[in-house]
Amino acid sequence: MASGNAVVVFSVSGCCMCHVVKRLLLGLGVGPTVYELDQLGRGGREIQAVLSHLLSATSPSVSAAAVPAVFVGGQLLGGVEKVMSCHINGSLVPLLKQAGALWL
Ligand SMILES: *[C@@H]1O[C@H](CO)[C@@H](O)[C@H](O)[C@H]1NC(C)=O
C-alpha cells in the first residue's frame, strides 16, 4: 500500500494532524494517496499497530501516534513533526521531486 503512489499518507478521519499534513502536501502541489485507516475496519487497526511501531523507531521521543504516517517513494518519511522539519529546512521538496511526486 505504501508504494502504490509516490506519496502515501496513512490517516484517520477527524485527526487534526493528519489534516495538517494533507493540506501541506496539497499546498506543495502533491496529490497523495490517502488511506483513512478508521474506514478500513480490522485491517486498518492492524496497519495502525504496525505504523505506530515503525514511527516509534524513527522518532522515539515522539509519542507513538500511528497517524499521520507519510511515505515518500515507498519509504517511511515519518509523522507530522518529521514532515514539518523537512519542510522548514528545505529538504522536503527535493525529496518529493526525487520520488516523482513533483515535477516543477
Ligand atoms: C532536515 O531535517 C530533517 C528532519 O529533522 C533531517 O532528517 C534532514 O537531514 C534535514 N536536512 C537538511 C538538508 O538539513
The ligand as an ORCA input file, in Angstrom:
! r2SCAN-3c Opt
* xyz 0 1
  C      16.160     18.401      7.592
  O      15.521     17.900      8.725
  C      15.259     16.503      8.658
  C      14.432     16.118      9.866
  O      14.989     16.535     11.069
  C      16.586     15.749      8.577
  O      16.340     14.370      8.511
  C      17.305     16.202      7.327
  O      18.556     15.572      7.247
  C      17.478     17.704      7.330
  N      18.038     18.102      6.039
  C      18.850     19.137      5.887
  C      19.257     19.458      4.489
  O      19.269     19.783      6.833
*
